[in-house]
Amino acid sequence: MTVSTPIVSARTQQLSLSELFQIAEEQTAAGQAAQAVELYKTWIAFNDANPLLHLAYFNYAVSLSKAGDIAGALNALRAALKLNPDFGQAHVNLGRTLEDCGLIGQAVLQWRSYVDATNDITPDRINHRHLVLQHIGRVLEGAGKLEEAEAALWQAMELQPHRTEAAQHWTSLRMRQVKWPVITPSLNITARQFMDAMSSMTAACYADDPLFQLAKAYRYCRTTVGRPDLSNFTRKPVRKKTGTGARLRVGYVSSDLRQHAVGFALSEVLELHDKSDVEVFAYYCGEPAPLDQTQARIKKAVDHWRDITSLSDLEAARQIVVDEIDILVDVNGYTKHARTKIFAHQPAPVIVNFCGYPGSMASPYHQYMIADEFIVPPENELYYTEKVLRIPCNQPVDRKRAVNPRPTRASVGLPENAFVFASFNGMQKISASCFARWMAILLSTPGSVLWLLVGDDSVNERVKQMAQQAGVSPDRLIFAGKVQNPDHLARLGLADLFLDTFPYGAHSTAADAITQGLPVLTVPGKSFASRFCASIVAAAGIPEMICDGPDDYVRKAVMYAKNPARLIAVRESLQSQRDSCPLRDMDGLVRRLEELFWQMQGDAERGETPVPDLRNLDVYYEIGAELAVANVEFESEHAYRQRYLKQLKLLHEYAPLMPDARLWTGAAE
């Protein structure tokens, strides 16, 4: 008896649609993509009367795409839509395929056609309509059409307010466009839903609330990263190193080991590691891109370079296990292109949060965080689930970065004799209160100007209009265009005083300014992001530039503009300490970093690796999400903690809370 092959069964109409899908899926999983494509093509040719032919075309398109036949995939998706114009997922995929081909305009038109066709929304269409609107917003945002992106995302939010992705992007867009208030509740979207949708990074720009940021990171880790399937994953036990003379194996995982602020910061650190004591692995998980000078330098500095971009999280974790890494450093945190699920496998005995993310990871597997004494003083350790270890300054600098000759003021559009205030932080860091302080400073210092990084044209115009509404001539705001990094560094010193933002202050930008001799004025808060700049200023040896609060910030800015001699003294102090201050002592920083790695190794060998404390973080999230709506900008540490304690007591009266190591130590509080 002859057994029929799938192709023969397809030709004779003996293969059902479900069998077709199953067999094609098995072939694809077995690496037989070409056979799956041929099977779909045959089935479609001989089963054209099937009422579900559009589904076969759709899966055919998926197989063609996996096989690299993009033109065939486009034709198959169009065939599916010709058979069933209401097929939402085909609209989504057709738009995505056009986008991948670089046809952004056609992709948006494709998605808009579906949006227009689904005005009479029904339950079976709502998810696809929502997804299409999200895609429109995402693509338009990437194309720089921020207003149109915002409008599309708002439609998506109103359609399904409980889904957070659209609102997360919408809020971020509002910040980038300096639109205030950032959150605008409507009849369909509550303030709480906005709080739920904010990313951890956006929340750090929105409010100086380290407990809410901690709880939000915990919530994100639990709901989005989740717990991986560890049934087929084998970890290795702690390898004994202390006293053996063996090198410690340290792995750095990052998407930013390239021409990026993090790449700049780590370049010299990686070069200075004592390779007789530490064996360094770099795991790159960023987007594929042409090799740049920074990445080439990092590759040369490390012992082993692993590009894990194309590996799954499980495959990457297995590679780390094979490499027998002792200390695994997460340099991404919850930032773009992060691969947090790799760490969730716990592929190394010790996992460290360092350098890339301004806050706690609040995960069960990040055991340590490296910071400094200013960013996380001992009394603030309760805002972090990791055990906090400290280096002299948390901002590494690269003393070898190229800097071009300093240009003239005229060549960059600055007035020759005016006092130049500058702030080169991203637009998303400028809050309404921060901007109001800047306008007060300009009003008190006639003839001065404010130098900002250029944004979108509409954003620049909005900023100028807001200045005019505050009584400041728009001509006093000057925008610095985009230039190569060596040119940007060179022009920084043309300004007289850098004005930091709050609550998310300058990080590497502050270090760049100070390195070029530009004093930075800052106000520290409570959170990691709000204290980072002050840490840099202190490490540079000019603590007088750290203000006591917003009023002191305005007072000092005006004072320095009116008394240039005092600012000259600060510049001279910066210059005299340039090569001896902790900010530029990279040799000392790296030696301390290695001491901490060995300390972690010793803890691991003794079975004393710390366990992250995650108690009551759900409770802190519920409280923080409500309190953050009020967006109290500045308050004392005592007042801040009392607001949380008040709510903790109320919740405890309703349902007893277990004690934790933060604010709630029990009913006697």
Secondary structure as a PSIPRED ss2 file (coil, helix, strand):
# PSIPRED VFORMAT (PSIPRED V4.0)

   1 M C   1.000  0.000  0.000
   2 T C   1.000  0.000  0.000
   3 V C   1.000  0.000  0.000
   4 S C   1.000  0.000  0.000
   5 T C   1.000  0.000  0.000
   6 P H   0.000  1.000  0.000
   7 I H   0.000  1.000  0.000
   8 V H   0.000  1.000  0.000
   9 S H   0.000  1.000  0.000
  10 A H   0.000  1.000  0.000
  11 R H   0.000  1.000  0.000
  12 T C   1.000  0.000  0.000
  13 Q C   1.000  0.000  0.000
  14 Q C   1.000  0.000  0.000
  15 L C   1.000  0.000  0.000
  16 S C   1.000  0.000  0.000
  17 L H   0.000  1.000  0.000
  18 S H   0.000  1.000  0.000
  19 E H   0.000  1.000  0.000
  20 L H   0.000  1.000  0.000
  21 F H   0.000  1.000  0.000
  22 Q H   0.000  1.000  0.000
  23 I H   0.000  1.000  0.000
  24 A H   0.000  1.000  0.000
  25 E H   0.000  1.000  0.000
  26 E H   0.000  1.000  0.000
  27 Q H   0.000  1.000  0.000
  28 T H   0.000  1.000  0.000
  29 A H   0.000  1.000  0.000
  30 A C   1.000  0.000  0.000
  31 G C   1.000  0.000  0.000
  32 Q C   1.000  0.000  0.000
  33 A H   0.000  1.000  0.000
  34 A H   0.000  1.000  0.000
  35 Q H   0.000  1.000  0.000
  36 A H   0.000  1.000  0.000
  37 V H   0.000  1.000  0.000
  38 E H   0.000  1.000  0.000
  39 L H   0.000  1.000  0.000
  40 Y H   0.000  1.000  0.000
  41 K H   0.000  1.000  0.000
  42 T H   0.000  1.000  0.000
  43 W H   0.000  1.000  0.000
  44 I H   0.000  1.000  0.000
  45 A H   0.000  1.000  0.000
  46 F H   0.000  1.000  0.000
  47 N C   1.000  0.000  0.000
  48 D C   1.000  0.000  0.000
  49 A C   1.000  0.000  0.000
  50 N C   1.000  0.000  0.000
  51 P C   1.000  0.000  0.000
  52 L C   1.000  0.000  0.000
  53 L H   0.000  1.000  0.000
  54 H H   0.000  1.000  0.000
  55 L H   0.000  1.000  0.000
  56 A H   0.000  1.000  0.000
  57 Y H   0.000  1.000  0.000
  58 F H   0.000  1.000  0.000
  59 N H   0.000  1.000  0.000
  60 Y H   0.000  1.000  0.000
  61 A H   0.000  1.000  0.000
  62 V H   0.000  1.000  0.000
  63 S H   0.000  1.000  0.000
  64 L H   0.000  1.000  0.000
  65 S H   0.000  1.000  0.000
  66 K H   0.000  1.000  0.000
  67 A C   1.000  0.000  0.000
  68 G C   1.000  0.000  0.000
  69 D C   1.000  0.000  0.000
  70 I H   0.000  1.000  0.000
  71 A H   0.000  1.000  0.000
  72 G H   0.000  1.000  0.000
  73 A H   0.000  1.000  0.000
  74 L H   0.000  1.000  0.000
  75 N H   0.000  1.000  0.000
  76 A H   0.000  1.000  0.000
  77 L H   0.000  1.000  0.000
  78 R H   0.000  1.000  0.000
  79 A H   0.000  1.000  0.000
  80 A H   0.000  1.000  0.000
  81 L H   0.000  1.000  0.000
  82 K H   0.000  1.000  0.000
  83 L H   0.000  1.000  0.000
  84 N C   1.000  0.000  0.000
  85 P C   1.000  0.000  0.000
  86 D C   1.000  0.000  0.000
  87 F C   1.000  0.000  0.000
  88 G H   0.000  1.000  0.000
  89 Q H   0.000  1.000  0.000
  90 A H   0.000  1.000  0.000
  91 H H   0.000  1.000  0.000
  92 V H   0.000  1.000  0.000
  93 N H   0.000  1.000  0.000
  94 L H   0.000  1.000  0.000
  95 G H   0.000  1.000  0.000
  96 R H   0.000  1.000  0.000
  97 T H   0.000  1.000  0.000
  98 L H   0.000  1.000  0.000
  99 E H   0.000  1.000  0.000
 100 D H   0.000  1.000  0.000
 101 C C   1.000  0.000  0.000
 102 G C   1.000  0.000  0.000
 103 L C   1.000  0.000  0.000
 104 I H   0.000  1.000  0.000
 105 G H   0.000  1.000  0.000
 106 Q H   0.000  1.000  0.000
 107 A H   0.000  1.000  0.000
 108 V H   0.000  1.000  0.000
 109 L H   0.000  1.000  0.000
 110 Q H   0.000  1.000  0.000
 111 W H   0.000  1.000  0.000
 112 R H   0.000  1.000  0.000
 113 S H   0.000  1.000  0.000
 114 Y H   0.000  1.000  0.000
 115 V H   0.000  1.000  0.000
 116 D H   0.000  1.000  0.000
 117 A H   0.000  1.000  0.000
 118 T C   1.000  0.000  0.000
 119 N C   1.000  0.000  0.000
 120 D C   1.000  0.000  0.000
 121 I C   1.000  0.000  0.000
 122 T C   1.000  0.000  0.000
 123 P H   0.000  1.000  0.000
 124 D H   0.000  1.000  0.000
 125 R H   0.000  1.000  0.000
 126 I H   0.000  1.000  0.000
 127 N H   0.000  1.000  0.000
 128 H H   0.000  1.000  0.000
 129 R H   0.000  1.000  0.000
 130 H H   0.000  1.000  0.000
 131 L H   0.000  1.000  0.000
 132 V H   0.000  1.000  0.000
 133 L H   0.000  1.000  0.000
 134 Q H   0.000  1.000  0.000
 135 H H   0.000  1.000  0.000
 136 I H   0.000  1.000  0.000
 137 G H   0.000  1.000  0.000
 138 R H   0.000  1.000  0.000
 139 V H   0.000  1.000  0.000
 140 L H   0.000  1.000  0.000
 141 E H   0.000  1.000  0.000
 142 G H   0.000  1.000  0.000
 143 A C   1.000  0.000  0.000
 144 G C   1.000  0.000  0.000
 145 K C   1.000  0.000  0.000
 146 L H   0.000  1.000  0.000
 147 E H   0.000  1.000  0.000
 148 E H   0.000  1.000  0.000
 149 A H   0.000  1.000  0.000
 150 E H   0.000  1.000  0.000
 151 A H   0.000  1.000  0.000
 152 A H   0.000  1.000  0.000
 153 L H   0.000  1.000  0.000
 154 W H   0.000  1.000  0.000
 155 Q H   0.000  1.000  0.000
 156 A H   0.000  1.000  0.000
 157 M H   0.000  1.000  0.000
 158 E H   0.000  1.000  0.000
 159 L H   0.000  1.000  0.000
 160 Q C   1.000  0.000  0.000
 161 P C   1.000  0.000  0.000
 162 H C   1.000  0.000  0.000
 163 R C   1.000  0.000  0.000
 164 T H   0.000  1.000  0.000
 165 E H   0.000  1.000  0.000
 166 A H   0.000  1.000  0.000
 167 A H   0.000  1.000  0.000
 168 Q H   0.000  1.000  0.000
 169 H H   0.000  1.000  0.000
 170 W H   0.000  1.000  0.000
 171 T H   0.000  1.000  0.000
 172 S H   0.000  1.000  0.000
 173 L H   0.000  1.000  0.000
 174 R H   0.000  1.000  0.000
 175 M H   0.000  1.000  0.000
 176 R H   0.000  1.000  0.000
 177 Q C   1.000  0.000  0.000
 178 V C   1.000  0.000  0.000
 179 K C   1.000  0.000  0.000
 180 W C   1.000  0.000  0.000
 181 P C   1.000  0.000  0.000
 182 V C   1.000  0.000  0.000
 183 I C   1.000  0.000  0.000
 184 T C   1.000  0.000  0.000
 185 P C   1.000  0.000  0.000
 186 S C   1.000  0.000  0.000
 187 L C   1.000  0.000  0.000
 188 N C   1.000  0.000  0.000
 189 I C   1.000  0.000  0.000
 190 T C   1.000  0.000  0.000
 191 A H   0.000  1.000  0.000
 192 R H   0.000  1.000  0.000
 193 Q H   0.000  1.000  0.000
 194 F H   0.000  1.000  0.000
 195 M H   0.000  1.000  0.000
 196 D H   0.000  1.000  0.000
 197 A H   0.000  1.000  0.000
 198 M C   1.000  0.000  0.000
 199 S C   1.000  0.000  0.000
 200 S H   0.000  1.000  0.000
 201 M H   0.000  1.000  0.000
 202 T H   0.000  1.000  0.000
 203 A H   0.000  1.000  0.000
 204 A H   0.000  1.000  0.000
 205 C H   0.000  1.000  0.000
 206 Y H   0.000  1.000  0.000
 207 A C   1.000  0.000  0.000
 208 D C   1.000  0.000  0.000
 209 D C   1.000  0.000  0.000
 210 P H   0.000  1.000  0.000
 211 L H   0.000  1.000  0.000
 212 F H   0.000  1.000  0.000
 213 Q H   0.000  1.000  0.000
 214 L H   0.000  1.000  0.000
 215 A H   0.000  1.000  0.000
 216 K H   0.000  1.000  0.000
 217 A H   0.000  1.000  0.000
 218 Y H   0.000  1.000  0.000
 219 R H   0.000  1.000  0.000
 220 Y H   0.000  1.000  0.000
 221 C H   0.000  1.000  0.000
 222 R H   0.000  1.000  0.000
 223 T H   0.000  1.000  0.000
 224 T H   0.000  1.000  0.000
 225 V H   0.000  1.000  0.000
 226 G C   1.000  0.000  0.000
 227 R C   1.000  0.000  0.000
 228 P C   1.000  0.000  0.000
 229 D C   1.000  0.000  0.000
 230 L C   1.000  0.000  0.000
 231 S C   1.000  0.000  0.000
 232 N C   1.000  0.000  0.000
 233 F C   1.000  0.000  0.000
 234 T C   1.000  0.000  0.000
 235 R C   1.000  0.000  0.000
 236 K C   1.000  0.000  0.000
 237 P C   1.000  0.000  0.000
 238 V C   1.000  0.000  0.000
 239 R C   1.000  0.000  0.000
 240 K C   1.000  0.000  0.000
 241 K C   1.000  0.000  0.000
 242 T C   1.000  0.000  0.000
 243 G C   1.000  0.000  0.000
 244 T C   1.000  0.000  0.000
 245 G C   1.000  0.000  0.000
 246 A C   1.000  0.000  0.000
 247 R C   1.000  0.000  0.000
 248 L E   0.000  0.000  1.000
 249 R E   0.000  0.000  1.000
 250 V E   0.000  0.000  1.000
 251 G E   0.000  0.000  1.000
 252 Y E   0.000  0.000  1.000
 253 V E   0.000  0.000  1.000
 254 S E   0.000  0.000  1.000
 255 S C   1.000  0.000  0.000
 256 D C   1.000  0.000  0.000
 257 L C   1.000  0.000  0.000
 258 R C   1.000  0.000  0.000
 259 Q C   1.000  0.000  0.000
 260 H C   1.000  0.000  0.000
 261 A H   0.000  1.000  0.000
 262 V H   0.000  1.000  0.000
 263 G H   0.000  1.000  0.000
 264 F H   0.000  1.000  0.000
 265 A H   0.000  1.000  0.000
 266 L H   0.000  1.000  0.000
 267 S H   0.000  1.000  0.000
 268 E H   0.000  1.000  0.000
 269 V H   0.000  1.000  0.000
 270 L H   0.000  1.000  0.000
 271 E H   0.000  1.000  0.000
 272 L H   0.000  1.000  0.000
 273 H C   1.000  0.000  0.000
 274 D C   1.000  0.000  0.000
 275 K C   1.000  0.000  0.000
 276 S C   1.000  0.000  0.000
 277 D C   1.000  0.000  0.000
 278 V E   0.000  0.000  1.000
 279 E E   0.000  0.000  1.000
 280 V E   0.000  0.000  1.000
 281 F E   0.000  0.000  1.000
 282 A E   0.000  0.000  1.000
 283 Y E   0.000  0.000  1.000
 284 Y E   0.000  0.000  1.000
 285 C C   1.000  0.000  0.000
 286 G C   1.000  0.000  0.000
 287 E C   1.000  0.000  0.000
 288 P C   1.000  0.000  0.000
 289 A C   1.000  0.000  0.000
 290 P C   1.000  0.000  0.000
 291 L C   1.000  0.000  0.000
 292 D C   1.000  0.000  0.000
 293 Q H   0.000  1.000  0.000
 294 T H   0.000  1.000  0.000
 295 Q H   0.000  1.000  0.000
 296 A H   0.000  1.000  0.000
 297 R H   0.000  1.000  0.000
 298 I H   0.000  1.000  0.000
 299 K H   0.000  1.000  0.000
 300 K H   0.000  1.000  0.000
 301 A H   0.000  1.000  0.000
 302 V C   1.000  0.000  0.000
 303 D C   1.000  0.000  0.000
 304 H E   0.000  0.000  1.000
 305 W E   0.000  0.000  1.000
 306 R E   0.000  0.000  1.000
 307 D E   0.000  0.000  1.000
 308 I C   1.000  0.000  0.000
 309 T C   1.000  0.000  0.000
 310 S C   1.000  0.000  0.000
 311 L C   1.000  0.000  0.000
 312 S C   1.000  0.000  0.000
 313 D H   0.000  1.000  0.000
 314 L H   0.000  1.000  0.000
 315 E H   0.000  1.000  0.000
 316 A H   0.000  1.000  0.000
 317 A H   0.000  1.000  0.000
 318 R H   0.000  1.000  0.000
 319 Q H   0.000  1.000  0.000
 320 I H   0.000  1.000  0.000
 321 V H   0.000  1.000  0.000
 322 V H   0.000  1.000  0.000
 323 D C   1.000  0.000  0.000
 324 E C   1.000  0.000  0.000
 325 I C   1.000  0.000  0.000
 326 D C   1.000  0.000  0.000
 327 I E   0.000  0.000  1.000
 328 L E   0.000  0.000  1.000
 329 V E   0.000  0.000  1.000
 330 D E   0.000  0.000  1.000
 331 V C   1.000  0.000  0.000
 332 N C   1.000  0.000  0.000
 333 G C   1.000  0.000  0.000
 334 Y C   1.000  0.000  0.000
 335 T C   1.000  0.000  0.000
 336 K C   1.000  0.000  0.000
 337 H C   1.000  0.000  0.000
 338 A C   1.000  0.000  0.000
 339 R C   1.000  0.000  0.000
 340 T H   0.000  1.000  0.000
 341 K H   0.000  1.000  0.000
 342 I H   0.000  1.000  0.000
 343 F H   0.000  1.000  0.000
 344 A H   0.000  1.000  0.000
 345 H C   1.000  0.000  0.000
 346 Q C   1.000  0.000  0.000
 347 P C   1.000  0.000  0.000
 348 A C   1.000  0.000  0.000
 349 P C   1.000  0.000  0.000
 350 V E   0.000  0.000  1.000
 351 I E   0.000  0.000  1.000
 352 V E   0.000  0.000  1.000
 353 N E   0.000  0.000  1.000
 354 F C   1.000  0.000  0.000
 355 C C   1.000  0.000  0.000
 356 G C   1.000  0.000  0.000
 357 Y C   1.000  0.000  0.000
 358 P C   1.000  0.000  0.000
 359 G C   1.000  0.000  0.000
 360 S C   1.000  0.000  0.000
 361 M C   1.000  0.000  0.000
 362 A C   1.000  0.000  0.000
 363 S C   1.000  0.000  0.000
 364 P C   1.000  0.000  0.000
 365 Y C   1.000  0.000  0.000
 366 H C   1.000  0.000  0.000
 367 Q C   1.000  0.000  0.000
 368 Y E   0.000  0.000  1.000
 369 M E   0.000  0.000  1.000
 370 I E   0.000  0.000  1.000
 371 A E   0.000  0.000  1.000
 372 D C   1.000  0.000  0.000
 373 E C   1.000  0.000  0.000
 374 F C   1.000  0.000  0.000
 375 I C   1.000  0.000  0.000
 376 V C   1.000  0.000  0.000
 377 P C   1.000  0.000  0.000
 378 P H   0.000  1.000  0.000
 379 E H   0.000  1.000  0.000
 380 N H   0.000  1.000  0.000
 381 E H   0.000  1.000  0.000
 382 L H   0.000  1.000  0.000
 383 Y H   0.000  1.000  0.000
 384 Y C   1.000  0.000  0.000
 385 T C   1.000  0.000  0.000
 386 E C   1.000  0.000  0.000
 387 K E   0.000  0.000  1.000
 388 V E   0.000  0.000  1.000
 389 L E   0.000  0.000  1.000
 390 R E   0.000  0.000  1.000
 391 I C   1.000  0.000  0.000
 392 P C   1.000  0.000  0.000
 393 C C   1.000  0.000  0.000
 394 N C   1.000  0.000  0.000
 395 Q C   1.000  0.000  0.000
 396 P C   1.000  0.000  0.000
 397 V C   1.000  0.000  0.000
 398 D C   1.000  0.000  0.000
 399 R C   1.000  0.000  0.000
 400 K C   1.000  0.000  0.000
 401 R C   1.000  0.000  0.000
 402 A C   1.000  0.000  0.000
 403 V C   1.000  0.000  0.000
 404 N C   1.000  0.000  0.000
 405 P C   1.000  0.000  0.000
 406 R C   1.000  0.000  0.000
 407 P C   1.000  0.000  0.000
 408 T C   1.000  0.000  0.000
 409 R C   1.000  0.000  0.000
 410 A H   0.000  1.000  0.000
 411 S H   0.000  1.000  0.000
 412 V H   0.000  1.000  0.000
 413 G C   1.000  0.000  0.000
 414 L C   1.000  0.000  0.000
 415 P C   1.000  0.000  0.000
 416 E C   1.000  0.000  0.000
 417 N C   1.000  0.000  0.000
 418 A C   1.000  0.000  0.000
 419 F C   1.000  0.000  0.000
 420 V E   0.000  0.000  1.000
 421 F E   0.000  0.000  1.000
 422 A E   0.000  0.000  1.000
 423 S E   0.000  0.000  1.000
 424 F C   1.000  0.000  0.000
 425 N C   1.000  0.000  0.000
 426 G C   1.000  0.000  0.000
 427 M H   0.000  1.000  0.000
 428 Q H   0.000  1.000  0.000
 429 K H   0.000  1.000  0.000
 430 I C   1.000  0.000  0.000
 431 S C   1.000  0.000  0.000
 432 A H   0.000  1.000  0.000
 433 S H   0.000  1.000  0.000
 434 C H   0.000  1.000  0.000
 435 F H   0.000  1.000  0.000
 436 A H   0.000  1.000  0.000
 437 R H   0.000  1.000  0.000
 438 W H   0.000  1.000  0.000
 439 M H   0.000  1.000  0.000
 440 A H   0.000  1.000  0.000
 441 I H   0.000  1.000  0.000
 442 L H   0.000  1.000  0.000
 443 L H   0.000  1.000  0.000
 444 S H   0.000  1.000  0.000
 445 T C   1.000  0.000  0.000
 446 P C   1.000  0.000  0.000
 447 G C   1.000  0.000  0.000
 448 S C   1.000  0.000  0.000
 449 V E   0.000  0.000  1.000
 450 L E   0.000  0.000  1.000
 451 W E   0.000  0.000  1.000
 452 L E   0.000  0.000  1.000
 453 L E   0.000  0.000  1.000
 454 V C   1.000  0.000  0.000
 455 G C   1.000  0.000  0.000
 456 D C   1.000  0.000  0.000
 457 D H   0.000  1.000  0.000
 458 S H   0.000  1.000  0.000
 459 V H   0.000  1.000  0.000
 460 N H   0.000  1.000  0.000
 461 E H   0.000  1.000  0.000
 462 R H   0.000  1.000  0.000
 463 V H   0.000  1.000  0.000
 464 K H   0.000  1.000  0.000
 465 Q H   0.000  1.000  0.000
 466 M H   0.000  1.000  0.000
 467 A H   0.000  1.000  0.000
 468 Q H   0.000  1.000  0.000
 469 Q H   0.000  1.000  0.000
 470 A C   1.000  0.000  0.000
 471 G C   1.000  0.000  0.000
 472 V C   1.000  0.000  0.000
 473 S C   1.000  0.000  0.000
 474 P H   0.000  1.000  0.000
 475 D H   0.000  1.000  0.000
 476 R H   0.000  1.000  0.000
 477 L E   0.000  0.000  1.000
 478 I E   0.000  0.000  1.000
 479 F E   0.000  0.000  1.000
 480 A E   0.000  0.000  1.000
 481 G C   1.000  0.000  0.000
 482 K C   1.000  0.000  0.000
 483 V C   1.000  0.000  0.000
 484 Q C   1.000  0.000  0.000
 485 N H   0.000  1.000  0.000
 486 P H   0.000  1.000  0.000
 487 D H   0.000  1.000  0.000
 488 H H   0.000  1.000  0.000
 489 L H   0.000  1.000  0.000
 490 A H   0.000  1.000  0.000
 491 R H   0.000  1.000  0.000
 492 L H   0.000  1.000  0.000
 493 G C   1.000  0.000  0.000
 494 L C   1.000  0.000  0.000
 495 A C   1.000  0.000  0.000
 496 D C   1.000  0.000  0.000
 497 L E   0.000  0.000  1.000
 498 F E   0.000  0.000  1.000
 499 L E   0.000  0.000  1.000
 500 D C   1.000  0.000  0.000
 501 T C   1.000  0.000  0.000
 502 F C   1.000  0.000  0.000
 503 P C   1.000  0.000  0.000
 504 Y C   1.000  0.000  0.000
 505 G C   1.000  0.000  0.000
 506 A C   1.000  0.000  0.000
 507 H C   1.000  0.000  0.000
 508 S H   0.000  1.000  0.000
 509 T H   0.000  1.000  0.000
 510 A H   0.000  1.000  0.000
 511 A H   0.000  1.000  0.000
 512 D H   0.000  1.000  0.000
 513 A H   0.000  1.000  0.000
 514 I H   0.000  1.000  0.000
 515 T H   0.000  1.000  0.000
 516 Q C   1.000  0.000  0.000
 517 G C   1.000  0.000  0.000
 518 L C   1.000  0.000  0.000
 519 P C   1.000  0.000  0.000
 520 V E   0.000  0.000  1.000
 521 L E   0.000  0.000  1.000
 522 T E   0.000  0.000  1.000
 523 V C   1.000  0.000  0.000
 524 P C   1.000  0.000  0.000
 525 G C   1.000  0.000  0.000
 526 K C   1.000  0.000  0.000
 527 S C   1.000  0.000  0.000
 528 F H   0.000  1.000  0.000
 529 A H   0.000  1.000  0.000
 530 S H   0.000  1.000  0.000
 531 R H   0.000  1.000  0.000
 532 F H   0.000  1.000  0.000
 533 C H   0.000  1.000  0.000
 534 A H   0.000  1.000  0.000
 535 S H   0.000  1.000  0.000
 536 I H   0.000  1.000  0.000
 537 V H   0.000  1.000  0.000
 538 A H   0.000  1.000  0.000
 539 A H   0.000  1.000  0.000
 540 A C   1.000  0.000  0.000
 541 G C   1.000  0.000  0.000
 542 I C   1.000  0.000  0.000
 543 P H   0.000  1.000  0.000
 544 E H   0.000  1.000  0.000
 545 M H   0.000  1.000  0.000
 546 I E   0.000  0.000  1.000
 547 C C   1.000  0.000  0.000
 548 D C   1.000  0.000  0.000
 549 G C   1.000  0.000  0.000
 550 P H   0.000  1.000  0.000
 551 D H   0.000  1.000  0.000
 552 D H   0.000  1.000  0.000
 553 Y H   0.000  1.000  0.000
 554 V H   0.000  1.000  0.000
 555 R H   0.000  1.000  0.000
 556 K H   0.000  1.000  0.000
 557 A H   0.000  1.000  0.000
 558 V H   0.000  1.000  0.000
 559 M H   0.000  1.000  0.000
 560 Y H   0.000  1.000  0.000
 561 A H   0.000  1.000  0.000
 562 K H   0.000  1.000  0.000
 563 N C   1.000  0.000  0.000
 564 P H   0.000  1.000  0.000
 565 A H   0.000  1.000  0.000
 566 R H   0.000  1.000  0.000
 567 L H   0.000  1.000  0.000
 568 I H   0.000  1.000  0.000
 569 A H   0.000  1.000  0.000
 570 V H   0.000  1.000  0.000
 571 R H   0.000  1.000  0.000
 572 E H   0.000  1.000  0.000
 573 S H   0.000  1.000  0.000
 574 L H   0.000  1.000  0.000
 575 Q H   0.000  1.000  0.000
 576 S H   0.000  1.000  0.000
 577 Q H   0.000  1.000  0.000
 578 R C   1.000  0.000  0.000
 579 D C   1.000  0.000  0.000
 580 S C   1.000  0.000  0.000
 581 C C   1.000  0.000  0.000
 582 P H   0.000  1.000  0.000
 583 L H   0.000  1.000  0.000
 584 R H   0.000  1.000  0.000
 585 D C   1.000  0.000  0.000
 586 M H   0.000  1.000  0.000
 587 D H   0.000  1.000  0.000
 588 G H   0.000  1.000  0.000
 589 L H   0.000  1.000  0.000
 590 V H   0.000  1.000  0.000
 591 R H   0.000  1.000  0.000
 592 R H   0.000  1.000  0.000
 593 L H   0.000  1.000  0.000
 594 E H   0.000  1.000  0.000
 595 E H   0.000  1.000  0.000
 596 L H   0.000  1.000  0.000
 597 F H   0.000  1.000  0.000
 598 W H   0.000  1.000  0.000
 599 Q H   0.000  1.000  0.000
 600 M H   0.000  1.000  0.000
 601 Q H   0.000  1.000  0.000
 602 G H   0.000  1.000  0.000
 603 D H   0.000  1.000  0.000
 604 A H   0.000  1.000  0.000
 605 E H   0.000  1.000  0.000
 606 R C   1.000  0.000  0.000
 607 G C   1.000  0.000  0.000
 608 E C   1.000  0.000  0.000
 609 T C   1.000  0.000  0.000
 610 P C   1.000  0.000  0.000
 611 V C   1.000  0.000  0.000
 612 P C   1.000  0.000  0.000
 613 D C   1.000  0.000  0.000
 614 L C   1.000  0.000  0.000
 615 R C   1.000  0.000  0.000
 616 N C   1.000  0.000  0.000
 617 L H   0.000  1.000  0.000
 618 D H   0.000  1.000  0.000
 619 V H   0.000  1.000  0.000
 620 Y H   0.000  1.000  0.000
 621 Y H   0.000  1.000  0.000
 622 E H   0.000  1.000  0.000
 623 I H   0.000  1.000  0.000
 624 G H   0.000  1.000  0.000
 625 A H   0.000  1.000  0.000
 626 E H   0.000  1.000  0.000
 627 L H   0.000  1.000  0.000
 628 A H   0.000  1.000  0.000
 629 V H   0.000  1.000  0.000
 630 A H   0.000  1.000  0.000
 631 N C   1.000  0.000  0.000
 632 V C   1.000  0.000  0.000
 633 E C   1.000  0.000  0.000
 634 F C   1.000  0.000  0.000
 635 E C   1.000  0.000  0.000
 636 S C   1.000  0.000  0.000
 637 E H   0.000  1.000  0.000
 638 H H   0.000  1.000  0.000
 639 A H   0.000  1.000  0.000
 640 Y H   0.000  1.000  0.000
 641 R H   0.000  1.000  0.000
 642 Q H   0.000  1.000  0.000
 643 R H   0.000  1.000  0.000
 644 Y H   0.000  1.000  0.000
 645 L H   0.000  1.000  0.000
 646 K H   0.000  1.000  0.000
 647 Q H   0.000  1.000  0.000
 648 L H   0.000  1.000  0.000
 649 K H   0.000  1.000  0.000
 650 L H   0.000  1.000  0.000
 651 L H   0.000  1.000  0.000
 652 H H   0.000  1.000  0.000
 653 E H   0.000  1.000  0.000
 654 Y H   0.000  1.000  0.000
 655 A C   1.000  0.000  0.000
 656 P C   1.000  0.000  0.000
 657 L C   1.000  0.000  0.000
 658 M C   1.000  0.000  0.000
 659 P C   1.000  0.000  0.000
 660 D C   1.000  0.000  0.000
 661 A C   1.000  0.000  0.000
 662 R C   1.000  0.000  0.000
 663 L C   1.000  0.000  0.000
 664 W C   1.000  0.000  0.000
 665 T C   1.000  0.000  0.000
 666 G C   1.000  0.000  0.000
 667 A C   1.000  0.000  0.000
 668 A C   1.000  0.000  0.000
 669 E C   1.000  0.000  0.000
